[in-house]
């Protein structure tokens, strides 16, 4: 989403200055995992055009070799990017918030860096256009999971969502039903729909989506397609996750999927949450390379880079990035992963640990009271609920895909979303009556339905055990 929002924002800005200027957007489609100029198809398209100004938002900092080839053909290149690069790309005009020690906001999204270019152009030539486009940056910061610990990012959210650009407003109106625009509402309800279209759609879908973000295509038509692809993606995830094969399971997990899919990142994220370990989910290609996505609950990128065994590990996050290696090196990579000793163990921070009954009632309203605040870097507070017993027959499966569970205990509704088949097995949903002892990490909240308010707990992590039987010897010991 960040790339689409960066590009469409730049497009709207240029058209605001000169509506007649000719802009020719290019889209990654044949190689959807590519970024910037690291795509032979994109390079061919550019090389076959008359040289002019090439603008690359949200990518390209590392593409010095490609930039040199294009510059020799006569192109002038502007890159506005937030992906870290070891070397300064000298073959273009590069604006990158990671490449200067004087820039304090290292958590700005690609659209944010692009906006800085537009703001500077405003200042140089007396325009006042960029200030009307900050909702693009606010949207992109949330969509790209940028940290809102940075005060500047917080300012983009505060003012960007107070005055949402007319091109973006229809998306918010459609997907945020209660009209309360928060970072969490966007990340749950808007961004996944756009990402689904980008991942699952064809080239024309991407083109139409881009122009809808620019205000030049029917938004209602795009919204229908976003909903369709989001539903399709959910079905695909459910089908594909069961076909993942675990190749190595140690400190990290190396897993493979036979079918080439644009959903590797989503699937890897699901597996990382389930196993609470770094996941390398890859697909083997005919050219002898294996490539895919890494998702982790702890930083892992530097450890992989240090091995020297990978072709690349690229992305601006240490816990979510693309990876590739020569398939012939796989056994060496497994041996390296098996000997990793400096991978942090995952740790979940909780505000308090209580039994259900002893959880203070005012904590259920905490999330809603500070709804505007929660974001990446400022997460919703989580709480540990100490072990309690439920029956497997009290657990209900909800939703069209039966991927949500719900049960009631001691006056509280417990819900868990995106439940895997493995989790359903642990909960013994298809077995005869049995009792289970569970403890969990939850978000506390209040659900309101038809005027009735109910305290509820959204389960983020859960551990399940069968209650320990109290044997005669145990009883005898206790009596003693």
PyMOL commands that set and color helices and strands:
alter all, ss='L'
color gray80, all
select helices_A, chain A and resi 2-17+40-47+64-72+110-125+130-143+151-160+166-175+183-189+191-200+203-213+219-241+264-275+301-307+327-338+361-369+392-394+421-426+472-479
alter helices_A, ss='H'
color red, helices_A
select strands_A, chain A and resi 53-57+76-81+93-96+245-249+252-256+278-284+289-295+312-314+320-326+353-354+383-391+396-398+404-409+412-416+435-449+452-465
alter strands_A, ss='S'
color yellow, strands_A
deselect
rebuild
show_as cartoon
